[in-house]
Amino acid sequence: MAEMMVRENRVLKAMKKGRKALGYQMTFPSVWDVEILGRLDFDYVWLDGEHGPFGYTELEEMTRAVEAAGATAVARVENVEASHILQYLDRGIQGIMGPHIASGEDAEKLVDACYFGPIGHRSFGGNRGTNYSFTPDAWGDKRDFYQQANDNMLVGALLEDQGSIDNIDDILAVDGIHYFGIGMNDFAQGIGYPGEPEHPDVVKAADELSDYIRSKGCYMSGDIMGSVWIHELLLNSAQQFMDENS
């Protein structure tokens, strides 16, 4: 059996054991927060690269901090273009959530960018995400590395548009996606209810879409991952302190 060259993805490990992976979501870079919360042994840290101010340097620093805390780094990207996703993978990210997946073609682009062959066409470069190209000297063959990288790559698709509903069968037909999520704010806007994510029609559409996905044997994000926003952790703790001392 080949030596393990790739960090084990703790979300996928939890899935195999039948439990939810626990993590928190960050919309801003802070290695200090990751270092402090690392004492609680979260499974993953989810970085919002679509809306947060994560440059590639900050992204790499955050990924190092997440790994030092023993967790898996997961990120939502801005789009599913291969060149963009590659920058995340080369920083060491082991989980990608693609936004606005509204067609089978979108889903195929996402998968193709995230995996090495034979599943996809991820490029191999000399960065930390590929062990700085040291794999040939250390293990003699890149094929084991490619396989391990693919086995530990978590891929999620975010459904946020009318096309996500209309083309859901085409989306679900694409292999390589572990879970699906619904971004309620953009989903509401995408189906004609901007600013109304709690509108009964929006909630009904989201519930029906989720139920349909599950009926096909696929997972929604909440089925496999339990998460909380970092600002909720901060505010809730601060509020508790104020309540207890005022």
N, C-alpha and C positions, 0 to 999 in steps of 0.2 A: 504494500500500500504506500502511495506517495506521501512524503512528508507534507504536513499542513503548511502552506505558504501564505494563505489568505486568512484574515481574521474571521472567525465564525460569526455569522449574522445572528444576533440574539433574538431578533423578531422571528426569523424563520425557525430558529431552535425552539422558541416557545410554541410556535404553530405545531411543530412536530410532536410536542409534548401535550398538546391540547389545552394550553392555557393562553390567556391574553398577555401580550408583552406590554409592559408599563413604561411610559416615557412622558416627556414634556416637550412643548413646542415653543420655539423662540423666533421672534420677529426682529431681533437685533443681536449683534455679536457681543458676547461677554464670556471670555474664557474663565473669569473669576466665578461667575454663577455656575458654570459647568463643573468647575473644580470643587466648589462647595457642595453642590447637589450630588456629586459623585459618591459622597459618603453614604447615600441612600440606595445605591445599587440599582438605579434605573436600567431598563433593558436598552433603551434607545433615546436619542435626542433628535428632534425633528426641527430642521432649520428651514425657515420660510424664505427661500431665494427668490420667490416671485414678488413678494411685497416688502421684504426686509432689506436693509442696506448692506448686503453681503457682497463685497468685492471678492475676487478670487483669492487674494492674500488673506483676508479675514476668514474666508471659508476654509482655507487650509489650516489656519491657526485654530479655528473652532473644531475641525475634524480631529486634529491632534489632541486637543483637550478632551473631546468626547472619548477617544480611544484610551487616553490615559486614565479616564474614569471607569474604564471597563465596559463602556456602552457601545452601541452601534450608531453611526451617524447616518441619518436619513434626511433627504431634502426635497422640498417642492421647488421645481425649476420654473423658469419664466415661460418656456415653450419646449416643444419636443424636437427642435432641430438638433441633429447629431453633433454638430460642432459645439453647441451650447451645453448639452448634456455631458459631452466628453470632458469639459472643463471641471465639472463636478466629480466625475468618476476619477479623473487624474489627481484630484485633491485627496481622494481616499473615501469618498462617500460610497456607502454600500446599499443605499436604498433611494430610489428615485420615484417621486410622484409627479406625473405629467398632468398639467392643467388643461382644461377645455378639450377633453377628448370627445369629439362629436361625430366621429366616423370610424369605420374600420381602418381607413388609411391613416388616421391619426394614431390609432392604437398600434398599427404596424410600425410606424415611424418611431414610436416610443420604445417598443421592444427591440427593434433593430439597433437603436442607439445604445441600449443598456447592456447588451450581451455580446460577448465574443462569439465567433463562429463555433459550431455550425448554426447556432440559433440566430445570431445577428451579425453586425459588422462593426462592433466597437473597435476603435483603433488602439494599438498598443504603443505607448510612449514611455519616455524615461523619467517618469514622475513618481511620487509616492504611491499613487494608486496602482502602480505596476512594479512596486519595489525597486524603483529607479533602474529598471532593466537588469537587475542583478540575477534574475531567475536562471539564465543559461549557466552562469558560473556556479551558482549555488545548487541547482537541481538538474542541470543538464538538458532540460527539455521544457519548452513553454507549454506543451499540451496539457500537462497536469495543472499548471497555473491557470490556463484558460478554463479548464473544467471546474476548478475550485472557485474561481472568480464568478463563473456563471451560477454555480450551486449556492453561492452566498450573496447573490444579487436579488434584492427585494424590489419589485416593481408594482406601483399603484397607478390607477387611472382616475382622474378627477372628472366627474360628469357635471357640466355646468350650463348646458345649452339645450335648445329644442332638438338639435341634431343628436344629442346624447340619447334622447328618448326614441326618436324616429329610427335611429340606426343601431339600437342596442344589440340586436342579434349579430350584426357585423362586428361590433366591438367585442362581444363575448366570444366570438369565433376565433379571435387571435390568441394563440398560446403564449405563455410567458408572463401574464399579468396575474399577480397574486391576490389583489384586492381592488375594490372600487370605493370611491368616496363621492359624496355630493357636496359641493360648495354652495351652501344654501343662499348666500347673498347673490352670487353671480348666477346661480340656477334660477332664482326668482326673476332676475332681470332678463335672463335668456329665454324664459317662457312667457314674458310679457307683464311681469309684476315688479318693476324696479323699485327697490327700497322696501319690499314687502315680503321678506323671507318667512314670516309667520302667517301669511294669508292662507286661509283654509285650502284654496285651490293649489297653492304651492306645496303645502305640507302633504296634501293628498297625492300630488304628482310624484313627490319625492318618495313617499311611502310605497306607492305602487311600483315605482322603478326599483327600489330596494328589494321589495318582495319578489319581483320578477327575477332579479339577478340571483337572489338566493335560491329561487326555484330551479335555476339552472345549475345549481351546485357550486356557485361562486360565492366569495366572501365580500361583505362590506367592511370598511375600515374598522368600524366599531366591534365587529365580530372577532377580530384578531389583535386589536391594539386599543389599550386604554390610555388616554392622554389628557393632559391639562396644559393650559397656556402658562408660560412663565410669569406673566403679569398677574394672573389669577393667584398663583402661589404667593407672590410678593404682597399683593393687596389683601388677600385673606389673612395672611400672617400678621400684616401690619394692623388690620382692623381688629384682629383678636387681641393684639397687644394694647391697642387704644381702649378697647372695651373693658379689658381687665384692669386697666390702670387709670381710668378716668372717673 
